Amino acid sequence: MQVTPVVRTLAKNLETPFLLMDLSYVKDNYYDILNHINNVRVFYAVKANSHPRIISLLNALGSSFDVASRGEIDKLLSLGVTADRLSFGNPIKKIEDIKYAYAVGVEYFAADSEMEIEKIAAHAPGSKVYGRIMTTGSDSDWPLSKKFGTDVEHVISILRYADNLGLDAYGVSFHVGSQNYNVTNWEKAIKEASEIFKKLRAEGINIRMINLGGGMPVKHIKDIPSVKEIGDVINKTIEKELSFVHNLEIFIEPGRSMVGNAGIFVSQVILRSRKGNEQWVYADAGVFHGLMETIENFQYEIIVEGKQDDKKEVFTLAGPSCDSVDTIYDKVMLPKTIGYGDILYFINAGAYTTEYATNFNGIKAPNIYFVEDFVLTESEYLNDDKGLEQDL
């Protein structure tokens, strides 16, 4: 999402911080995946941005959904999403939540351990389960290795165990790491998954689904492969490695790539100071109020309103709360002239911002607005700010 005149006018008139979303990007992203990955079924990862308007749009488009908790299940059911379009992709679930999901009609459950299989078998008998492979998370900004997934031989063992306990050993999933820049990582993961298919199908276990997870990147400060480039690798590798599975089903769980480029996070400078030889800038949003991913040095493109062409210097950029962890970047290039009241645009920040936001220190979480709600033309916005106030 670009900084348009409408965005600038909204930034001038709305209280910061806030997230501004454009649903047209979400729609385009959904069809981009369908158009470039053969026979895929999309399960949007709700955790990326669970705003009801995003869920409702994707529901209307025909998307399914990856959920991680009972709370997400309830939210989607309340918005008219049917349970047969939900996949419980979190491999760390309470028994009570498994029982609840099964009772409302959820069919798909992820697992990466024997205990999880036992819980599902006892409280969601006959359900479809898929085992998760651990990946290295290389070439990604937000690796998801270690905590999730396990090695290929262990997944084979887990799915065999699921079959013995009366579950439907349904498939294999992986996640190459969020914001992954290397298309060959999908190729490697699919090849590993194919080993599981070959072994279990030879034993008569009808494993028939591959879940490609998430990981498709959004443009920030690095060049990224397109969905077409990733899709070409996925399609070619599946054809080469899994053509023997004639009833193969293909799932994918986009989160960041579905909503990331649909949003701009808008904040404002509230202090500039010097500490020794270091220059500091403080914004009215930090890691507790929408920019949590920066604690792992996730790099957003930042534009300072009206100062794009000014000479830049190194600053430390921090949030407003009384906690030293609330430091966005230790070193970031910002305009030399930056000062109080300057507007900061964090570009393509529609994912994993407001979902993480809290009311820590009594500072309220950012509001979310949608471009679609502001119906005046750009010309009208530029010439009549009062019109915006009426629109609000």
C-alpha positions in Angstrom: 0.0 0.0 0.0 1.4 3.4 -1.1 1.3 6.8 0.7 -1.3 8.4 -1.5 -2.8 11.9 -1.0 -5.8 10.3 0.7 -3.4 8.5 3.1 -1.7 11.8 3.9 -4.9 13.6 4.5 -6.1 10.9 6.9 -2.8 11.0 8.7 -3.2 14.7 9.2 -6.8 14.4 10.5 -6.9 11.1 12.5 -5.4 10.6 15.9 -2.2 8.5 15.8 -1.2 5.8 16.0 -3.5 3.9 13.7 -3.5 1.2 11.0 -5.0 2.1 7.7 -6.1 -0.9 5.6 -7.2 -1.2 1.9 -9.4 -4.3 1.3 -8.8 -4.3 -2.4 -5.2 -5.5 -1.8 -6.5 -8.4 0.2 -8.8 -9.4 -2.6 -6.0 -9.2 -5.1 -3.7 -11.2 -2.9 -6.2 -14.0 -2.5 -6.7 -14.3 -6.3 -2.9 -14.0 -6.9 -2.4 -17.2 -4.9 -5.3 -19.1 -6.6 -4.0 -18.0 -10.0 -0.4 -19.2 -9.5 -0.6 -22.3 -7.3 -2.3 -25.2 -9.0 -5.4 -26.7 -7.3 -4.7 -25.0 -4.0 -7.1 -24.4 -1.2 -6.4 -21.3 0.8 -6.6 -21.3 4.6 -6.0 -17.7 5.7 -3.9 -17.6 8.9 -6.2 -15.6 11.1 -3.5 -14.6 13.5 -2.0 -12.2 10.9 -4.9 -9.8 11.2 -8.3 -11.0 12.5 -10.3 -7.9 11.9 -13.9 -9.0 11.1 -14.0 -7.1 7.9 -11.0 -9.0 6.6 -12.5 -12.3 7.7 -15.9 -11.4 6.1 -14.3 -10.5 2.8 -12.2 -13.7 2.6 -15.2 -15.7 3.6 -17.3 -14.2 0.8 -14.4 -15.0 -1.6 -14.5 -18.6 -0.6 -11.4 -18.8 1.6 -10.9 -21.3 4.4 -9.1 -20.4 7.6 -6.2 -21.6 9.7 -7.0 -21.1 13.4 -4.8 -21.3 16.5 -7.2 -21.2 19.4 -10.8 -21.6 20.6 -11.1 -17.8 20.5 -10.3 -17.7 16.8 -12.8 -20.5 16.2 -15.6 -18.6 18.0 -14.8 -15.4 16.2 -15.0 -17.1 12.8 -18.2 -19.0 13.6 -19.8 -15.7 14.8 -18.9 -14.2 11.4 -20.7 -17.0 9.5 -17.7 -19.1 8.6 -18.6 -22.8 8.7 -16.5 -25.2 10.8 -15.7 -27.4 7.8 -13.6 -24.5 6.5 -11.4 -24.3 9.6 -8.1 -26.1 10.2 -6.8 -26.2 13.8 -3.2 -25.6 12.8 -1.6 -25.0 16.2 0.1 -28.2 17.3 -0.1 -27.1 21.0 -3.7 -27.4 22.1 -5.6 -27.9 25.3 -7.8 -30.9 25.6 -10.8 -28.7 26.2 -10.1 -26.8 23.0 -9.8 -30.0 21.0 -13.1 -31.2 22.3 -14.7 -27.9 21.6 -13.4 -27.8 18.0 -14.5 -31.3 17.3 -18.0 -30.6 18.8 -18.6 -27.7 16.5 -17.4 -29.6 13.4 -13.7 -28.8 12.8 -12.2 -31.6 10.8 -8.5 -30.8 10.5 -5.9 -30.9 13.3 -2.1 -30.4 13.2 0.3 -32.4 15.4 4.0 -32.7 15.8 4.2 -35.1 18.8 2.8 -38.3 20.1 1.0 -36.7 23.0 -0.9 -34.4 20.7 -2.0 -37.4 18.6 -3.2 -39.1 21.8 -5.2 -36.0 22.8 -6.8 -35.7 19.4 -7.6 -39.5 19.2 -9.3 -39.4 22.6 -11.3 -36.2 22.1 -11.7 -35.8 18.4 -11.9 -39.4 17.2 -11.7 -40.1 13.5 -10.4 -36.6 12.7 -8.0 -35.7 9.9 -4.6 -35.1 11.3 -1.5 -33.7 9.6 2.1 -33.9 10.9 4.4 -30.9 10.7 7.9 -31.1 9.4 10.5 -28.8 11.0 12.3 -26.5 8.6 15.5 -24.5 9.1 13.8 -21.2 8.5 16.8 -20.1 6.5 16.4 -17.0 4.4 13.4 -15.8 6.4 13.0 -12.8 8.6 10.9 -14.6 11.2 12.0 -18.3 11.4 9.5 -20.8 12.9 11.8 -23.6 13.5 12.6 -25.3 16.9 9.2 -24.6 18.5 7.2 -26.1 15.7 7.6 -29.3 13.7 9.9 -32.3 13.9 12.1 -34.4 11.6 10.8 -36.5 8.7 11.2 -39.9 10.5 9.4 -38.6 13.5 6.5 -37.3 11.4 6.3 -40.7 9.8 6.1 -42.3 13.2 3.5 -39.8 14.4 1.2 -40.4 11.5 1.6 -44.1 11.7 0.6 -43.8 15.4 -2.4 -41.7 14.4 -3.5 -44.3 12.0 -3.2 -47.0 14.7 -5.3 -44.9 17.0 -8.1 -44.6 14.5 -7.4 -41.1 13.2 -7.3 -40.3 9.5 -3.6 -39.8 8.8 -4.4 -37.1 6.3 -1.2 -35.2 5.4 2.0 -33.3 6.0 2.6 -29.6 6.7 5.6 -27.3 6.9 6.4 -23.6 7.2 9.5 -22.3 5.5 9.6 -19.3 7.9 7.7 -16.0 7.7 9.0 -13.5 5.2 11.1 -16.1 3.3 13.1 -14.7 0.3 14.4 -18.0 -1.2 12.0 -19.9 -3.4 14.1 -23.1 -3.2 13.1 -23.5 0.4 9.6 -24.6 -0.8 11.3 -27.1 -3.1 13.3 -28.6 -0.3 10.3 -28.9 2.0 8.1 -30.5 -0.6 10.9 -33.0 -1.3 11.1 -33.9 2.4 7.3 -34.2 2.5 7.4 -36.6 -0.4 9.5 -39.0 1.6 6.7 -39.3 4.1 4.1 -39.9 1.4 6.2 -42.6 -0.2 6.8 -44.4 3.1 3.3 -44.3 4.5 1.4 -45.0 1.3 3.6 -48.0 0.8 2.3 -49.2 4.2 -1.3 -48.7 3.0 -1.9 -45.4 5.0 -3.8 -43.1 2.7 -1.9 -39.9 3.3 -3.2 -37.4 0.7 -2.7 -33.8 1.7 0.3 -31.4 1.6 0.0 -28.1 3.5 2.4 -25.5 2.2 2.1 -23.3 5.2 2.9 -19.6 4.9 6.1 -17.7 4.3 5.5 -15.8 1.1 7.1 -12.4 1.7 5.8 -8.8 1.6 8.0 -6.0 0.2 9.8 -4.0 2.8 13.5 -3.1 2.3 14.6 -6.1 0.3 13.6 -7.4 -3.1 11.2 -10.3 -2.9 10.1 -13.1 -5.2 6.6 -12.8 -6.6 3.8 -15.2 -5.9 4.2 -16.4 -9.5 7.9 -17.2 -8.9 7.1 -19.1 -5.7 4.1 -20.8 -7.3 6.1 -21.9 -10.3 8.6 -23.7 -8.0 5.8 -25.2 -5.9 3.9 -26.5 -9.0 7.0 -27.9 -10.6 8.2 -29.7 -7.5 4.8 -31.1 -6.6 4.5 -32.5 -10.2 8.0 -34.0 -10.0 7.9 -35.4 -6.4 4.2 -36.1 -5.7 2.6 -37.0 -9.1 2.1 -40.6 -7.8 -0.5 -39.2 -5.3 -3.5 -39.1 -7.7 -5.9 -37.8 -5.0 -3.5 -35.2 -3.7 -5.0 -32.2 -1.9 -3.0 -29.0 -1.6 -3.5 -26.5 1.3 -1.7 -23.2 1.9 -1.8 -20.9 4.9 -1.0 -17.3 3.9 -1.1 -14.7 6.6 1.4 -11.9 6.1 1.2 -12.2 2.3 -2.6 -11.9 2.4 -2.8 -8.7 4.4 0.7 -7.2 4.8 0.8 -5.0 1.8 -2.9 -3.9 2.5 -1.9 -1.7 5.4 0.1 1.3 6.4 0.9 1.9 10.1 0.8 5.6 11.0 2.6 7.0 14.0 3.9 10.4 15.1 7.1 11.7 16.6 6.5 12.9 20.2 10.2 13.6 21.3 13.7 14.0 19.9 16.6 14.0 22.2 20.4 13.4 22.5 22.0 10.9 24.9 25.8 11.3 24.7 26.7 10.9 21.0 23.4 9.1 20.2 20.4 10.7 18.7 17.0 9.4 19.8 13.5 9.8 18.3 10.4 8.6 20.2 7.2 7.8 18.4 3.7 7.4 19.9 3.7 3.7 19.0 6.3 1.1 19.8 6.7 -2.6 20.4 3.8 -2.8 22.8 1.5 -0.8 20.5 1.8 -2.4 17.1 5.5 -2.8 16.3 6.3 -5.9 18.2 8.0 -7.7 15.4 10.8 -5.1 15.5 12.2 -6.8 18.6 13.6 -9.4 16.3 14.9 -6.6 14.0 12.1 -7.0 11.5 12.8 -4.2 9.1 9.9 -2.0 7.9 10.3 0.7 5.2 9.7 4.0 7.1 8.7 7.2 5.3 8.7 10.5 7.1 6.0 12.8 5.8 7.4 15.7 3.7 11.0 14.8 4.4 11.7 11.9 2.0 14.4 13.9 0.2 16.1 15.3 3.3 19.6 14.2 4.3 19.5 11.2 6.7 21.4 10.4 9.8 21.5 7.4 12.3 18.9 7.5 15.1 17.6 5.2 17.7 13.9 4.9 17.3 11.8 4.1 20.4 8.2 3.9 21.6 6.4 5.9 24.2 6.1 3.5 27.1 8.1 3.3 30.3 10.0 0.1 29.4 13.4 -0.1 27.9 12.4 -3.0 25.8 10.2 -0.5 23.9 13.0 0.3 21.4 12.0 -0.2 17.8 15.4 0.1 16.1 18.8 0.7 17.7 20.1 2.1 14.5 17.9 3.5 11.7 18.4 6.1 9.0 15.9 9.0 9.4 15.9 12.5 8.1 18.3 14.8 9.9 15.5 17.4 10.2 13.0 15.0 12.0 11.2 16.6 14.9 8.1 16.7 17.0 4.8 16.1 15.2 6.4 14.5 12.1 4.3 11.6 10.7 5.9 8.2 10.3 4.5 5.7 7.8 5.5 2.1 8.3 4.8 0.7 4.9 3.1 -2.6 4.2 2.4 -3.2 7.9 -1.1 -4.8 7.6 0.1 -8.0 9.3 1.2 -8.7 12.8 0.9 -5.1 14.0 -2.5 -4.4 15.7 -2.8 -8.1 16.5 0.1 -7.8 18.9 -0.9 -4.4 20.2 -1.7 -4.0 23.9 -2.9 -1.2 26.3 0.4 -1.4 28.2 1.1 1.7 30.4 -2.5 2.8 29.8 -1.6 3.8 26.3 -4.5 2.6 24.1 -3.9 0.2 21.2 -4.1 1.7 17.7 -7.4 2.0 15.9 -7.9 0.3 12.5 -9.5 2.3 9.7 -10.3 1.2 6.1 -9.8 3.3 3.0 -13.1 2.1 1.7 -14.9 4.1 4.4 -13.7 7.4 3.1 -15.7 8.0 0.0 -14.5 11.4 -1.2 -12.1 11.6 -4.2 -8.5 12.4 -3.7 -9.1 15.8 -5.2 -11.9 16.5 -2.7 -9.6 15.4 0.2 -6.8 17.7 -1.0 -9.1 20.7 -1.4 -11.4 20.3 1.6 -10.2 18.8 4.9 -13.6 19.6 6.3 -15.1 17.1 4.0 -12.9 14.5 5.7 -14.2 15.5 9.1 -17.8 15.0 7.8 -16.8 11.7 6.3 -15.5 10.5 9.7 
